[in-house]
Amino acid sequence: MILALNLDSALKQLVLGAAWIGRRMKATRFLLIEVPARLVSRARQLVLRISGEHPALALLVDVRRAILALAPGPAS
């Protein structure tokens, strides 16, 4: 549980920004983690298939870009 809380806190501070810092873990779970989508393995890569009309799509794309920006070295 402590590890989950620490990861949630780091995600909010480093990736999601100030608007998410006051939100509870329940909000993170419902808006980011429990998104109805299909995880497909294709060409040795995992692809998340999500509807283009889903409200969380733009947020997930922004989160992915922010996480890639944190990585040291060239991102692929």
C-alpha positions in Angstrom: 0.0 0.0 0.0 2.8 2.4 0.8 4.5 1.7 -2.6 1.2 2.5 -4.3 0.8 5.7 -2.4 4.4 6.8 -3.2 3.9 6.0 -6.9 0.6 7.9 -7.0 2.2 10.9 -5.3 5.2 10.9 -7.8 2.8 10.6 -10.7 0.8 13.6 -9.6 3.9 15.8 -8.9 6.0 14.8 -11.9 3.5 14.1 -14.6 0.0 15.3 -14.0 0.7 18.7 -12.5 -0.7 20.9 -9.8 -4.4 20.3 -10.7 -4.1 16.6 -9.7 -2.1 17.0 -6.4 -5.2 17.5 -4.3 -7.1 14.6 -5.8 -7.4 11.3 -4.1 -6.1 8.0 -5.4 -9.6 7.0 -6.3 -9.8 9.8 -8.9 -6.5 8.6 -10.4 -7.8 5.0 -10.5 -11.1 5.9 -12.2 -9.8 8.5 -14.6 -6.5 6.8 -15.7 -6.2 3.2 -14.6 -9.7 1.8 -15.1 -10.2 3.0 -18.6 -12.1 0.6 -20.9 -9.6 -0.4 -23.5 -8.0 -3.4 -25.1 -4.3 -4.2 -24.7 -3.0 -5.9 -27.8 0.4 -7.5 -28.4 1.5 -6.6 -32.0 5.0 -6.9 -33.4 6.6 -7.3 -30.0 5.0 -4.2 -28.7 2.0 -3.6 -26.4 -0.6 -1.4 -28.0 -3.5 0.1 -26.0 -6.6 0.3 -28.1 -9.0 2.9 -26.9 -12.0 4.7 -28.5 -11.0 8.0 -30.1 -14.1 9.6 -28.4 -13.2 8.5 -24.9 -12.6 11.6 -22.6 -9.5 10.1 -21.1 -7.7 9.7 -24.4 -6.1 13.2 -24.5 -5.1 12.8 -20.8 -3.4 9.5 -21.5 -1.5 10.8 -24.4 -0.3 13.8 -22.4 0.7 11.5 -19.5 2.6 9.2 -21.9 4.5 12.2 -23.4 5.4 13.6 -19.9 6.7 10.2 -18.8 8.8 9.9 -21.9 10.2 13.4 -21.3 11.4 12.2 -17.8 13.4 9.3 -19.3 17.2 10.0 -19.6 18.7 9.5 -23.0 17.0 9.0 -26.4 13.3 8.0 -26.2 11.9 5.4 -28.6 
